[in-house]
Amino acid sequence: MAEKDVYERLAQHLSFLGMGYPPTEDLVQILRENFSPTEAEVALAIPTRVMPLQCVAADEIAGKVELTQVEAEEMLDGLSKRGLLFSAITEDGKKGYALQQVGFSFPQTFFWKGDDTPHARNMAALVAKYFNREVTRKAYSSETKAYRYIPVSETIEPEFQSVYPHHAMESVIEKATDFAVCHCSCRMVARLRGRPCEHPTEVCIKFDEIARYVIDKKLGREITRDEAREIIKQSEEAGLVHFVDNAVGDIKHNCNCCGCACWNVGALKRRKIPRDIIMATYFIRETDLDACTGCGECAEICPVDAVRMEDDVPVVDQDWCIGCGVCVSRCPTDAARIKLRPDKTGELPATNFAELHHTILREKGLI
């Protein structure tokens, strides 16, 4: 089959992942730049209709391609080392591999190291072109959202945290066992395209399976639990927004986003995609008008421009507020507060990562 066909087939194949890639010519170009024709054939032998990080053994993949097991495994190892496949040890102790899924490494791996290379610059341009508004909408089209915002720690009442500890970054960090940090792919793309912002880049935290993968492939660096806490603190001081997997436990990663460059907060700030299309938002801002002095700090700091001042009174756009708590942490009189959205119960749609992504697979009609 012609070389062009293998990349088109791979683009179509990737669309059937749980967090799949809408197939377009721009995606085909990204694949062409990163996979040889034989590597693309090997990737086509890896199952779809699975949740992120779900690996299959190398011998199962090798049995579907015209390569020896040794040749197939060498190719799989090479793809994994370049960040194009996820890899881990399977439950029965074998080397396993999985296709990268949207939000879970590809195309973020091009930028996690923070390198400025010709290939990284080329990928930055192609990735920015591919992930346009329509592709982003389609990628996050399930009713259940893959990610959720977590408010700034100090903005959640202690009594609430005791009932719903999963709504605090401290709880997420406490439950994890392995930690790594990478550079924010969104801000790296912006920097590589000549549009840098002032926010720190090395703030993307990976937990457990992804952390071990990142460390093994040298895509980021290993950190301690205390270092993870410090990164969260620094991110909050910088006015960044936390998001994690939309589950109570078994969280795999945490991004700390800005309105300048990030695919979700930035898109909301520019009103490109409605809030509830791409992210789960459990909180909303409210104001104690008796305590408010009309200083306007909350309107200035809001990452998504959801607060405006009218006659020295903050007015919150309830359709765009993400309940991140950034404005609350900056309020000098404690007039700004966050509360659960009236249409939310405080419960999450999944107790863990596997349940979350099986739900998404069902909603997309893939299982």
ABEGO torsion letter per residue (X at the ends): XBAAAAAAAAAAAAAABABBBBBBAAAAAAAAAABBAAAAAAAAABBBGBBBGBBBBAAAAAAABBBBAAAAAAAAAAAAAAGABBBBBBAAGBBBBBBBBBGBGOAAAAAAAGBBBAAAAAAAAAAAAABBAAAAAAAAABABBABBBBBBAAABBAAAAAABAAABAAAAAAABABBBBBBBAAAAAAAAAGBBBABBABABBBBEAAAAAAAAAGABBBBBAAAAAAAAAAAAAAGBBBBBBBBABGBABBBBBBAAABAAAAAAAAGABBAAAABBBABBBBBBAAABAGAGAAAAABAAGABBBBGGBBBBBAAABAGAGAAAAABAAGABBBBBBAABAGBBABABAAAAAAAAAAAAGAX
